[in-house]
Amino acid sequence: MKVMTATEASRSFAAVLDEAERGETIVVTRGGKQIAVIAPAPTAPGRMVKAFLTRSAEKVDADFAADVAAAREVADDEMRTTWPDA
């Protein structure tokens, strides 16, 4: 984890974003106090949702399962591209 002042972060913001993209977490301070954390964005939310639903399948009641199936049938292609990895 890298620590930098707000001034340093503002002067080299593109580089800070590049570091976050590479997996680095950057703590930004002002006056010696932590004010922000810049971290890599979470990835694969569709995969995580799908994994959760798969793990929880035995606990889901029949009505919910039917609602999910119906929702999937009416979802258009645009909605499906929101989480293309699902």
N, C-alpha and C positions, 0 to 999 in steps of 0.2 A: 504494500500500500504506500502510495506516494503522498506527501503532504506539501502543499504550496499555498502561498498567500493569494488572496483575491486579486491583488495587483498582478502577480505572476500569471495567474490563470487567465486573466483578461488579456494580457499581452501576448499570450501564446495559446489562445483558445483552440485553434485548429489542431495544434500539437496535442493538447489535452484530449480532444476528441479522438485523435488517432490512437493515443495510448489506451483510452477506454475501449476502442474498437478491438485492440489487441488483447484485451482482457484485464488491463490494469484498473485498479480503483484509486481515485484521486480524492483526497480530503482537502477541502478548501477552507482556509482560515482567514479571519479578519480580527485584528487586535489580539491575536493569540487564542481566539476562540473558534472552534469548529462551527462553520456556518452552512456547509454543504458537502455532499458526497457525490462525486461523479463516477458512475460505475457502468460496466457493460450492460446493455439492455438484455432482458431475458429473451431467450430464443425458444422457438418451437412451441408456442402456446397451444397450437392445435394438437400437437403430439401429446402434450401434457394432459389436455382435456380428454383426448381419446383414451389415454392410459388410465386416467381416473375412472372414466365410465366403464372401461373393461374390468378394472379391479372391483368396481362397485356393482357390477351387473347382478350378482346374486342378491343384493340388498334392495334392488329397485322393485317397486310394486308394478303390477301388470298395467295399471292405468298410466303411470309415468312412461313406461316402455312404449306403450301405444302412442302417447303424445309425442315422444321423441321420433318415433317412426313416421308419424304423420308430418311433423315439422320437416324432417329430412326430405320427404316427398315433394313438398311445396317449395323448398329452397331452390332459388334459381342459381345459375352458374356464377353470377357476380358474387353472391353471398358465399358460395363454396370457395372462391379464390381468396377470401379473407384469411383462411388458414389452410393453404394449399398442402401442408404436410400432414393434415389429419386423415 
